[in-house]
C-alpha cells in the first residue's frame, strides 16, 4: 500500500502516481473534475453580496414551494 500513491514535485508541478488497483478510473475522473472546479472557483472574485443573493434566491424559492412540501395544518 505504500507504493499505491506517490507525489513528486517537479518545477511548478505536482506529479501524482496512483496504482490502478487502488482506485477506479471513474473515481479519478470525478476527483480531477472536482479539483478543476475548485481551481475555477478560486479564480472568481465574488464579493459578499453573492451570499445575500443566494439567501434571497433560497427565500424566494421556499415561499413559492413550501406548500408543495409541507401540508397546511387544519
DOSE-874615 format. One line per 3 residues: number of its first residue (from 0); for each residue z, x, y of N, C-alpha, C. Coordinates in pm, 1 decimal, decimal comma, always signed. Each point is the difference from the previous one (the first is absolute). Example, Ala and Ser with C-alpha at 12.3 -4.5 7.8 and 13.67 -1.06 7.14 Angstrom:
2
0> +780,0 +1319,0 -569,0 +0,0 -89,0 +119,0 +0,0 +90,0 +120,0 | -72,0 -35,0 +105,0 +6,0 +82,0 +119,0 +73,0 -77,0 +109,0
This chain:
74
0> +0,0 +81,6 -119,8 +0,0 -81,6 +119,8 +0,0 +86,1 +126,4 | +47,7 +121,8 -7,5 +1,2 +85,2 +118,1 -140,4 +25,6 +53,2 | -96,3 +12,4 -88,2 -136,4 +29,3 +41,6 -82,3 -125,5 +25,1
3> +60,7 -117,2 -10,9 -73,6 -124,4 +20,8 -42,1 -14,7 +145,5 | +80,0 +52,7 +91,7 -30,2 -5,3 +142,9 +15,3 +138,8 +59,8 | -93,7 +36,6 +84,7 +16,2 +125,3 +73,7 -54,8 -18,2 +141,1
6> +58,8 +71,8 +92,1 -39,1 -8,4 +141,0 -15,6 +140,8 +53,4 | -113,1 +24,8 +62,8 -25,3 +128,1 +63,5 -40,3 -25,1 +144,0 | +32,6 +93,4 +86,0 -43,6 -6,1 +139,1 -101,6 +112,0 +20,8
9> -119,6 -38,9 +43,0 -105,6 +96,1 +28,0 -51,8 -30,8 +139,6 | +17,6 +94,7 +91,1 -36,9 -18,7 +140,2 +65,1 -127,8 +52,5 | -79,7 -95,4 +43,6 +56,0 -124,2 +55,7 -12,0 -116,9 -97,5
12> +0,1 +29,7 -130,3 -17,1 -104,5 -101,5 +108,4 +9,1 -106,5 | +30,6 -116,5 -54,9 +81,2 -6,9 -121,1 -95,2 -19,5 -117,2 | +16,6 +75,5 -102,7 -76,5 -17,7 -122,4 +96,3 -52,1 -105,8
15> -27,4 -119,7 -47,3 +85,4 -64,6 -97,9 -73,5 -4,5 -132,9 | +67,3 +41,4 -104,2 -56,6 -6,4 -134,2 +89,8 -89,0 -84,3 | -62,3 -98,4 -67,8 +75,0 -96,8 -79,9 -63,1 -7,2 -138,8
18> +81,9 +14,6 -100,2 -45,7 -13,4 -137,6 -48,8 -143,6 -22,6 | -119,3 -17,6 -56,1 -56,1 -133,8 -24,0 +90,1 -86,1 -87,9 | +75,5 +62,3 -87,1 +87,7 -75,9 -88,4 +121,5 -55,2 +75,5
21> +24,7 +50,4 +118,2 +118,9 -37,4 +76,6 -16,0 -133,6 +71,3 | -116,3 -24,8 +62,8 -27,2 -127,6 +68,2 -144,4 -40,0 -24,4 | -28,8 -128,6 +16,1 -138,9 -42,4 -20,5 -77,4 +3,7 +131,9
24> -130,4 -2,5 -10,9 -87,8 +16,1 +115,8 +15,9 -113,8 +99,9 | +17,9 -123,0 -45,8 +16,1 -113,0 +91,9 +122,3 +18,1 +88,4 | +110,3 +43,4 -60,2 +120,8 +24,0 +78,4 -24,7 +108,5 +103,7
27> -64,2 +107,7 -40,0 -28,3 +110,2 +91,1 -88,4 -46,1 +115,8 | -99,9 -81,8 -27,3 -87,5 -50,0 +106,3 +77,4 -88,6 +97,3 | +90,3 -85,2 -52,6 +82,6 -83,4 +88,1 +91,7 +86,7 +85,9
30> +55,2 +104,8 -59,2 +87,0 +91,3 +73,8 -77,6 +71,6 +110,5 | -118,5 +45,5 -31,4 -82,0 +68,0 +100,6 -38,3 -95,2 +113,0 | -30,0 -124,2 -33,3 -31,6 -98,8 +103,1 +121,7 -25,2 +88,6
33> +117,9 -6,8 -60,3 +123,1 -20,2 +77,3 +24,0 +116,4 +95,9 | -22,5 +121,9 -47,5 +14,4 +118,4 +85,7 -98,0 -7,6 +115,8 | -122,5 -40,8 -27,5 -101,4 -13,7 +105,6 +42,6 -103,5 +103,1
36> +51,4 -116,0 -46,4 +44,0 -104,5 +91,6 +118,5 +46,0 +84,7 | +91,7 +73,1 -60,0 +113,8 +54,3 +75,3 -49,3 +95,5 +108,9 | -96,3 +83,2 -34,1 -57,8 +93,3 +97,1 -63,8 -76,1 +116,3
39> -80,0 -101,4 -32,2 -65,7 -78,7 +104,1 +101,4 -74,3 +86,2 | +105,4 -50,5 -60,8 +102,7 -72,7 +75,3 +70,7 +92,7 +98,5 | +20,2 +124,9 -37,2 +64,1 +95,3 +91,2 -89,5 +32,0 +119,6
42> -131,1 -6,0 -19,4 -93,1 +31,8 +107,7 -7,8 -110,3 +105,0 | +32,3 -122,7 -37,8 -6,9 -112,7 +92,4 +122,1 +5,7 +91,0 | -22,4 -13,1 +127,3 +109,7 +12,9 +96,8 +39,1 -137,6 +52,3
45> +82,0 -72,0 -77,4 +48,3 -130,5 +41,9 +126,2 +16,6 +82,8 | +15,5 -84,7 +100,2 +127,3 -1,8 +71,5 +88,4 -109,3 -59,5 | +119,1 -17,3 +55,3 +94,3 -96,4 -57,3 -49,0 -143,7 +8,4
48> -95,5 -29,1 +85,6 -47,0 -137,6 +14,5 -66,5 -51,2 -127,8 | -43,3 +90,9 -86,6 -62,1 -44,3 -125,5 +101,5 -72,3 -87,1 | +126,7 +42,5 +6,7 +103,8 -68,7 -77,7 +22,8 -140,9 +54,0
51> -2,0 -14,7 +132,7 +14,3 -133,0 +59,0 -114,6 -91,0 -42,7 | -120,2 +53,8 -1,9 -116,3 -76,7 -44,1 +16,6 -44,1 -145,0 | +47,2 +89,8 -85,7 +22,8 -34,2 -139,3 +103,3 -110,7 -15,7
54> +107,0 +7,0 +77,4 +102,8 -103,6 -6,2 -55,2 -134,3 +47,0 | -81,3 +2,1 +105,1 -62,6 -124,0 +48,7 -90,9 -60,5 -106,6 | -79,0 +83,7 -65,3 -89,5 -48,7 -105,0 +79,0 -63,3 -115,0
57> +106,6 +66,9 -43,1 +81,4 -55,0 -108,9 +66,0 -130,6 +41,8 | +48,9 -4,8 +121,5 +66,5 -120,8 +48,9 -98,2 -116,3 +6,9 | -117,4 +25,2 +53,3 -102,1 -104,9 +8,9 -42,3 -47,1 -138,8
60> -18,3 +94,8 -93,2 -38,2 -37,2 -135,4 +108,7 -86,3 -62,2 | +124,5 +37,7 +17,1 +110,4 -74,4 -59,4 +4,0 -142,0 +54,4 | -15,2 -15,4 +131,5 +2,9 -134,2 +59,5 -111,7 -88,0 -55,9
63> -115,9 +57,6 -24,2 -112,8 -77,4 -52,5 +13,2 -30,7 -148,7 | +71,5 +82,9 -75,4 -1,1 -10,7 -145,7 +133,2 -34,0 -65,5 | +106,6 -7,1 +76,4 +131,3 -19,7 -61,8 +11,2 -132,9 -74,4
66> -67,6 -103,8 +49,5 +6,8 -129,2 -67,8 -66,7 +3,7 -137,9 | -94,9 +88,8 -18,3 -64,7 +14,9 -130,1 +92,3 +68,9 -100,0 | +94,0 +79,6 +50,6 +84,1 +81,7 -87,9 +139,8 -59,5 -21,7
69> +46,9 -75,3 +98,4 +135,0 -56,5 -9,5 -10,2 -151,3 +9,9 | +57,9 -67,2 -98,8 -0,6 -145,9 +4,2 +95,4 -46,8 +109,1 | -43,1 -93,8 +82,0 +91,4 -52,1 +102,7 +118,0 -71,2 -64,1
72> +117,6 +15,0 +61,0 +117,7 -67,6 -51,0 -8,1 -147,7 +33,1 | +43,1 -80,8 -93,2 -7,4 -145,1 +20,1 +133,5 -56,4 +37,5
